[in-house]
Amino acid sequence: MQNSTVVLASGNRGKIKELSELLAPLGWQVVSQKEYFEEEVEETGLSFIENAILKARFAAQKTGLPAIADDSGLEVDALQGRPGIFSARYAAQGDGNASDADNNAKLLQEMVGVENRLACYYSAVALVRFAEDPTPLIGLGKWCGEVLQAPEGEGGFGYDPLIWMPEYGCSVANMSKSQKNQVSHRAQALQQLIQQLSK
């Protein structure tokens, strides 16, 4: 798959930018699915892995190209794993996604008075060579921190302003992009995927 065009099954601009930078060293030309189609596949899986595979297969089916998809989110220990696979639409009313600000506000509201602040980002990245690929490659990443009492920092996206990383002494939103791209859950998942590809 060296020097292939790979469709990135996402319309999330933050995710596209992050994944494109991480995949650039492979020599792949990464293009967003938005270049080819507008529809979104229904994420009916019960896990990040299932949803990543669903998204990758859909993009490969629509384009005839290899496709890579990430499904990721935040699991909060004290909330029994919420928001989990619903991280992007945690505060949504009905169908569709919610804004980052609304999701963050809901998380803060649910964490009022909660002592256990442990929260982990999870990422599953799936790569299919074609839509019916019987052996999709899967990379998994986990990155844990603590939920802050209030947002800190302007960088990143999603829940980044609310997650404190003790080993770095700052919120994820205050980390540099290059630093985050080396250690994040998505970076870990992609590294696993790249290791499998290089075997």
Contacts in CASP RR format, 6 or more apart in sequence:
PFRMAT RR
TARGET T0000
AUTHOR 0000-0000-0000
METHOD contacts of the structure
MODEL  1
MQNSTVVLASGNRGKIKELSELLAPLGWQVVSQKEYFEEEVEETGLSFIE
NAILKARFAAQKTGLPAIADDSGLEVDALQGRPGIFSARYAAQGDGNASD
ADNNAKLLQEMVGVENRLACYYSAVALVRFAEDPTPLIGLGKWCGEVLQA
PEGEGGFGYDPLIWMPEYGCSVANMSKSQKNQVSHRAQALQQLIQQLSK
1 28 0 8 1.000
1 66 0 8 1.000
1 129 0 8 1.000
1 197 0 8 1.000
2 26 0 8 1.000
2 27 0 8 1.000
3 27 0 8 1.000
3 28 0 8 1.000
3 29 0 8 1.000
4 28 0 8 1.000
4 29 0 8 1.000
4 65 0 8 1.000
4 66 0 8 1.000
5 28 0 8 1.000
5 29 0 8 1.000
5 30 0 8 1.000
5 31 0 8 1.000
5 65 0 8 1.000
5 66 0 8 1.000
6 23 0 8 1.000
6 28 0 8 1.000
6 29 0 8 1.000
6 30 0 8 1.000
6 31 0 8 1.000
6 65 0 8 1.000
6 66 0 8 1.000
6 67 0 8 1.000
6 68 0 8 1.000
6 127 0 8 1.000
7 31 0 8 1.000
7 32 0 8 1.000
7 33 0 8 1.000
7 36 0 8 1.000
7 59 0 8 1.000
7 60 0 8 1.000
7 63 0 8 1.000
7 65 0 8 1.000
7 66 0 8 1.000
7 67 0 8 1.000
7 68 0 8 1.000
8 16 0 8 1.000
8 19 0 8 1.000
8 20 0 8 1.000
8 30 0 8 1.000
8 31 0 8 1.000
8 32 0 8 1.000
8 33 0 8 1.000
8 59 0 8 1.000
8 67 0 8 1.000
8 68 0 8 1.000
8 69 0 8 1.000
9 33 0 8 1.000
9 41 0 8 1.000
9 55 0 8 1.000
9 56 0 8 1.000
9 58 0 8 1.000
9 59 0 8 1.000
9 67 0 8 1.000
9 68 0 8 1.000
9 69 0 8 1.000
10 16 0 8 1.000
10 19 0 8 1.000
10 32 0 8 1.000
10 33 0 8 1.000
10 55 0 8 1.000
10 69 0 8 1.000
10 70 0 8 1.000
11 32 0 8 1.000
11 33 0 8 1.000
11 34 0 8 1.000
12 88 0 8 1.000
12 157 0 8 1.000
14 156 0 8 1.000
14 157 0 8 1.000
15 70 0 8 1.000
15 157 0 8 1.000
15 186 0 8 1.000
16 30 0 8 1.000
16 32 0 8 1.000
18 180 0 8 1.000
18 181 0 8 1.000
18 184 0 8 1.000
18 186 0 8 1.000
19 30 0 8 1.000
19 68 0 8 1.000
19 70 0 8 1.000
19 186 0 8 1.000
19 190 0 8 1.000
20 30 0 8 1.000
21 177 0 8 1.000
21 181 0 8 1.000
22 181 0 8 1.000
22 186 0 8 1.000
22 187 0 8 1.000
22 190 0 8 1.000
23 30 0 8 1.000
23 68 0 8 1.000
23 190 0 8 1.000
24 30 0 8 1.000
26 194 0 8 1.000
26 197 0 8 1.000
30 68 0 8 1.000
33 59 0 8 1.000
33 62 0 8 1.000
33 63 0 8 1.000
33 67 0 8 1.000
36 62 0 8 1.000
36 63 0 8 1.000
37 62 0 8 1.000
37 63 0 8 1.000
39 62 0 8 1.000
41 54 0 8 1.000
41 55 0 8 1.000
41 57 0 8 1.000
41 58 0 8 1.000
42 54 0 8 1.000
43 51 0 8 1.000
43 54 0 8 1.000
43 55 0 8 1.000
43 71 0 8 1.000
43 85 0 8 1.000
44 50 0 8 1.000
44 51 0 8 1.000
44 54 0 8 1.000
45 51 0 8 1.000
45 54 0 8 1.000
45 85 0 8 1.000
46 85 0 8 1.000
47 85 0 8 1.000
47 124 0 8 1.000
48 71 0 8 1.000
48 72 0 8 1.000
48 73 0 8 1.000
48 84 0 8 1.000
48 85 0 8 1.000
48 122 0 8 1.000
48 123 0 8 1.000
48 124 0 8 1.000
49 71 0 8 1.000
49 124 0 8 1.000
49 126 0 8 1.000
49 138 0 8 1.000
49 140 0 8 1.000
51 71 0 8 1.000
51 85 0 8 1.000
51 124 0 8 1.000
52 69 0 8 1.000
52 70 0 8 1.000
52 71 0 8 1.000
52 124 0 8 1.000
52 125 0 8 1.000
52 126 0 8 1.000
52 138 0 8 1.000
53 69 0 8 1.000
53 126 0 8 1.000
53 128 0 8 1.000
53 136 0 8 1.000
53 138 0 8 1.000
54 69 0 8 1.000
55 67 0 8 1.000
55 69 0 8 1.000
55 71 0 8 1.000
55 126 0 8 1.000
56 67 0 8 1.000
56 68 0 8 1.000
56 69 0 8 1.000
56 126 0 8 1.000
56 127 0 8 1.000
56 128 0 8 1.000
56 136 0 8 1.000
57 67 0 8 1.000
57 128 0 8 1.000
57 131 0 8 1.000
57 132 0 8 1.000
57 133 0 8 1.000
57 136 0 8 1.000
58 67 0 8 1.000
58 131 0 8 1.000
59 65 0 8 1.000
59 67 0 8 1.000
59 69 0 8 1.000
60 66 0 8 1.000
60 67 0 8 1.000
60 128 0 8 1.000
60 129 0 8 1.000
60 130 0 8 1.000
60 131 0 8 1.000
60 133 0 8 1.000
61 131 0 8 1.000
64 130 0 8 1.000
64 131 0 8 1.000
66 127 0 8 1.000
66 128 0 8 1.000
66 129 0 8 1.000
66 130 0 8 1.000
67 127 0 8 1.000
67 128 0 8 1.000
68 125 0 8 1.000
68 126 0 8 1.000
68 127 0 8 1.000
68 193 0 8 1.000
69 125 0 8 1.000
69 126 0 8 1.000
70 123 0 8 1.000
70 124 0 8 1.000
70 125 0 8 1.000
70 126 0 8 1.000
70 186 0 8 1.000
70 189 0 8 1.000
71 85 0 8 1.000
71 123 0 8 1.000
71 124 0 8 1.000
71 126 0 8 1.000
72 87 0 8 1.000
72 121 0 8 1.000
72 122 0 8 1.000
72 123 0 8 1.000
72 124 0 8 1.000
72 185 0 8 1.000
72 186 0 8 1.000
72 189 0 8 1.000
73 83 0 8 1.000
73 84 0 8 1.000
73 85 0 8 1.000
73 87 0 8 1.000
73 88 0 8 1.000
73 121 0 8 1.000
73 122 0 8 1.000
73 123 0 8 1.000
73 159 0 8 1.000
74 83 0 8 1.000
74 84 0 8 1.000
74 87 0 8 1.000
74 107 0 8 1.000
74 119 0 8 1.000
74 120 0 8 1.000
74 121 0 8 1.000
74 122 0 8 1.000
74 159 0 8 1.000
74 163 0 8 1.000
75 81 0 8 1.000
75 82 0 8 1.000
75 83 0 8 1.000
75 84 0 8 1.000
75 119 0 8 1.000
75 120 0 8 1.000
75 121 0 8 1.000
75 122 0 8 1.000
76 82 0 8 1.000
76 83 0 8 1.000
76 107 0 8 1.000
76 110 0 8 1.000
76 111 0 8 1.000
76 118 0 8 1.000
76 119 0 8 1.000
76 147 0 8 1.000
77 116 0 8 1.000
77 118 0 8 1.000
77 119 0 8 1.000
77 120 0 8 1.000
78 111 0 8 1.000
78 114 0 8 1.000
78 115 0 8 1.000
78 116 0 8 1.000
78 117 0 8 1.000
78 118 0 8 1.000
79 110 0 8 1.000
79 111 0 8 1.000
82 90 0 8 1.000
82 110 0 8 1.000
83 90 0 8 1.000
83 103 0 8 1.000
83 107 0 8 1.000
84 122 0 8 1.000
87 103 0 8 1.000
87 158 0 8 1.000
87 159 0 8 1.000
88 97 0 8 1.000
88 98 0 8 1.000
88 103 0 8 1.000
89 96 0 8 1.000
89 97 0 8 1.000
89 98 0 8 1.000
90 98 0 8 1.000
90 102 0 8 1.000
90 103 0 8 1.000
90 106 0 8 1.000
90 107 0 8 1.000
91 98 0 8 1.000
91 99 0 8 1.000
91 102 0 8 1.000
91 103 0 8 1.000
91 105 0 8 1.000
91 106 0 8 1.000
92 98 0 8 1.000
92 102 0 8 1.000
98 106 0 8 1.000
100 157 0 8 1.000
100 158 0 8 1.000
100 159 0 8 1.000
103 158 0 8 1.000
103 159 0 8 1.000
104 151 0 8 1.000
104 158 0 8 1.000
104 159 0 8 1.000
104 161 0 8 1.000
104 162 0 8 1.000
107 147 0 8 1.000
107 159 0 8 1.000
107 162 0 8 1.000
108 147 0 8 1.000
108 149 0 8 1.000
108 150 0 8 1.000
108 162 0 8 1.000
111 117 0 8 1.000
111 147 0 8 1.000
117 146 0 8 1.000
117 147 0 8 1.000
117 148 0 8 1.000
118 144 0 8 1.000
118 145 0 8 1.000
118 146 0 8 1.000
118 147 0 8 1.000
119 144 0 8 1.000
119 145 0 8 1.000
119 146 0 8 1.000
119 147 0 8 1.000
119 159 0 8 1.000
119 163 0 8 1.000
120 142 0 8 1.000
120 143 0 8 1.000
120 144 0 8 1.000
120 145 0 8 1.000
120 185 0 8 1.000
121 142 0 8 1.000
121 143 0 8 1.000
121 144 0 8 1.000
121 159 0 8 1.000
121 163 0 8 1.000
121 184 0 8 1.000
121 185 0 8 1.000
122 140 0 8 1.000
122 141 0 8 1.000
122 142 0 8 1.000
122 185 0 8 1.000
123 139 0 8 1.000
123 140 0 8 1.000
123 141 0 8 1.000
123 142 0 8 1.000
123 184 0 8 1.000
123 185 0 8 1.000
123 186 0 8 1.000
123 188 0 8 1.000
123 189 0 8 1.000
124 138 0 8 1.000
124 139 0 8 1.000
124 140 0 8 1.000
124 141 0 8 1.000
124 189 0 8 1.000
125 138 0 8 1.000
125 139 0 8 1.000
125 140 0 8 1.000
125 186 0 8 1.000
125 189 0 8 1.000
125 190 0 8 1.000
125 192 0 8 1.000
125 193 0 8 1.000
126 136 0 8 1.000
126 137 0 8 1.000
126 138 0 8 1.000
126 139 0 8 1.000
127 136 0 8 1.000
127 137 0 8 1.000
127 193 0 8 1.000
127 197 0 8 1.000
128 136 0 8 1.000
137 193 0 8 1.000
137 196 0 8 1.000
137 197 0 8 1.000
138 192 0 8 1.000
138 193 0 8 1.000
139 189 0 8 1.000
139 190 0 8 1.000
139 192 0 8 1.000
139 193 0 8 1.000
139 196 0 8 1.000
140 188 0 8 1.000
140 189 0 8 1.000
140 192 0 8 1.000
141 185 0 8 1.000
141 186 0 8 1.000
141 188 0 8 1.000
141 189 0 8 1.000
141 192 0 8 1.000
142 185 0 8 1.000
142 188 0 8 1.000
143 165 0 8 1.000
143 183 0 8 1.000
143 184 0 8 1.000
143 185 0 8 1.000
143 188 0 8 1.000
145 163 0 8 1.000
145 164 0 8 1.000
145 165 0 8 1.000
145 166 0 8 1.000
146 163 0 8 1.000
146 164 0 8 1.000
146 166 0 8 1.000
147 162 0 8 1.000
147 163 0 8 1.000
147 164 0 8 1.000
148 161 0 8 1.000
148 162 0 8 1.000
148 163 0 8 1.000
148 164 0 8 1.000
148 171 0 8 1.000
151 161 0 8 1.000
151 162 0 8 1.000
151 171 0 8 1.000
151 173 0 8 1.000
152 161 0 8 1.000
152 162 0 8 1.000
152 164 0 8 1.000
152 170 0 8 1.000
152 171 0 8 1.000
152 173 0 8 1.000
152 174 0 8 1.000
153 160 0 8 1.000
153 161 0 8 1.000
153 171 0 8 1.000
153 173 0 8 1.000
153 174 0 8 1.000
154 161 0 8 1.000
154 173 0 8 1.000
155 161 0 8 1.000
155 173 0 8 1.000
155 174 0 8 1.000
156 172 0 8 1.000
156 173 0 8 1.000
156 177 0 8 1.000
156 180 0 8 1.000
159 172 0 8 1.000
160 171 0 8 1.000
160 172 0 8 1.000
160 173 0 8 1.000
161 171 0 8 1.000
161 172 0 8 1.000
161 173 0 8 1.000
162 171 0 8 1.000
163 171 0 8 1.000
163 172 0 8 1.000
164 170 0 8 1.000
164 171 0 8 1.000
165 171 0 8 1.000
165 172 0 8 1.000
165 175 0 8 1.000
168 175 0 8 1.000
168 179 0 8 1.000
172 180 0 8 1.000
172 184 0 8 1.000
180 187 0 8 1.000
181 187 0 8 1.000
END
